[in-house]
């Protein structure tokens, strides 16, 4: 891909991500301000946490640095988009099963943890953040010294909360498909980072992919994103 195409793709990506983030923030503020009855404390915190996450995503997208290397082909980009926005389909699924309030509260707590920790991961990534697989800078400190993909881990905590909150066989299936897409995203990102940064291979040999302290087999590098 030429430099001109990279610049155009980057501009389109920034506009798309920021537009989506602003739309989500606007919708959530509207839901909170126009609710017929005052939402519970946990629900309100969940709304604020979600706004914090998408707001942080918007900030790091606007300020991100240029890529030094990008993925080849269309599949990595399609997989990244599907992995990022697949769960929007939850709005079109059949009504969820009725679960006890304690389960729904636990689900919201998971979503709060997922949103806040994901916002923190975005702050750590800073200007190197990207939805599509691309190499901007190699981050190996903080949570990235524990696992290579901490942002995906925290996002999955949020997804588990969403599955519980809107529990049905369809949401479980959607969650499984989402996780498969995320695993493919990790692989695509690792390919780009391994090609862009010579130090990545040794980093991948000593740091687990996504599960902290997971025993590693041999010294085969798989890289991060």
N, C-alpha and C positions, 0 to 999 in steps of 0.2 A: 504494500500500500504506500503511495507517494505521500510526501509531507503535506501536500495540499489536501489530499483526501483525509489524512489524519486530523488536520485542523478542522475541516468541515465536520467530520464525525464527532470530534470533541465538542464543538460548539452545539451541535444537535443534541448530543448527550447531556450537556449541561442544562440546556433549555428544557429538555424533557424531564429530567430528574427534578429540577427546581419547580417546574410547573406542577408536577405530581405532588411534590412536598407541600407547596402552597395550597393546593386544592384540598389535601388531607387536613392540613392545619385549619383552613377556613371552615371545612365541614365539621370538624370536631368542636371548634369554638362555637359554631352555630348550634350544634346539638346540646352543648353544655348550657348555653345562655338561654335557649328557648324551651328547655325541658319543662313539662307541665308540673312535675314535682321535683324537689331538690334531690339530686342524686346522692346515693350513699357515699361515705367518705372514700371507701376503697374504689368505687367506680370513678369518682372525681380524680383521685390520684392516678388511676389508670389512664384517664383522658390526658392529664397533664404530662404523664410520662411519654405517651404516644406523640404529643405535640413536641416535646423535647427531642425525641428521636428524629422525627422528620425535619424539624428545624435544624438540628445538627447536620443531618444529611445534606440539606440545602447549603449550609455554610461551607462545608468541606468540598462540596461539588463546585461552588463558585470560586473557591480559592485554590483548587488543586493545581499542581504543577504539570507541565507537559509530559507526555509519555516518552520514555526512551526505547520502548519496544511494545508491540501489540501482538495480539493473537492473529493467526492466519486462518482464513476461511470464514464462513458465515456461522457455522454451528456454535462456536464459543460465544458469539454475541446473542444468538437466539436462546441458547441455554441460560445465559446470564439474565436476559430479560424475563424469561419464563420463571426462573428461580426467584426473581425479585418480586414479580407481580402476580404469580399464580394464585395466591390466596385471596386475591380480589374476587375470585369466582365464588367465594363462600357466600357472597350476597345473593347469588342466584340458585343456591342449593335449596332443597326442600326444608321445611321447618325442622329444627333440631328436636331431639328427645328432651322431655322434661326431667331435669335432674334436681337434686336437693340444693337449696341455697348455699349450703356449705361447700358443695363442689364448685358452684359458680364463683363463690368468693375466692376459693383456692385457685381457680382458673385465672381470675383477675390479678391475684397476687403474682402468679407466674408471668402474666403479661407485663405487669409493672417491673418485675425483676428483669425480664427480657428487654424491655424498652430502655430502661435506665442503663443497664450494663452495655447494651448496643450503642447507646449514645456515647458512653465512655470509650468504647472501642473506636468509634469514629473520631473522637478527640485525639486518641493515641495515634491513629493513622494520619490524621490531619490532611495535609495537601497531597498525600500519596493515595488517597481513597479513589476507588473507581468501581462502578458496577460491572462494566465489561472487563474482561481479562486484559490487563495492561501493566507494564512495569514503569513505575514512576520513581520510587525510592524503596529500599529494602528496610523494613521495620522489624527488628528482632529483640526489642527491649520490652519491659513491662509484661503484660499478658502474652505477648508474642514470644517471650522466652519460655513460656509454659506449654503452649500449643501453637501450631502454625496458623490456625484459622479460628481465633477466638471470637471474631465477629459472627461467623456462621454458627458457632456454638451458642452464643447468646441469642441470636435470632431464632434458633430452634427452641429455646426455652419459651420465647414468646409464642411460637407456633403451637407448641404443646398446650399452652394456656388457651389459645384460640380454639383448638380442637375440643378441649374439655368444656369451654364456655358454650360452644355450639355443637355439642356432641351428636354425631350420627355416623352411620357407616360411610356416608359420602365424605364427611370431613376427615375421617380416619384415612380413607383412600387418598384424598387430596394431600394429606400430610405425608403419606408414604411416597407419592409421586414427587412432592416438593423436596423431600430429603434426597431422593435419587438424583434430582436435578442439581442440588447443592453439592453432592459428592462429585458430580461431573464438573461443576464449576471449579471446585478445588483443584481437580486434576488439570483443567485447562489453565488456571492461573499459575499452577506450579510449573507447567511447561514453559510459560512465558518468563517467569522469574528465574528459573534455572538457566535459561538462555541469556538473560540480561545481566545477571549478577553471579560471577564466579564463586562467591562465598556461599551462595544459596545451598549448594549440594552438601557442604559440611554442616550447615545449619539444619537441614532436613534430616541428616543422619542422627542428630542428637536430640531433636525436639519432635514430640508426637504430632500427628496431623491435627486431631480435633479433640481427642479424649485425654485429659491430663493424666500423666503418670502411667499411661498405657504401655505395657511392656513391648519393646520393639524386637522384631525378628531380624537378625543379621544387621547389615549396614547399607541396605539398599535405599538410596535417596529418592524421595518423591516430591519434595519442594512445597512452598506455601503461596498464599494469596492474600 
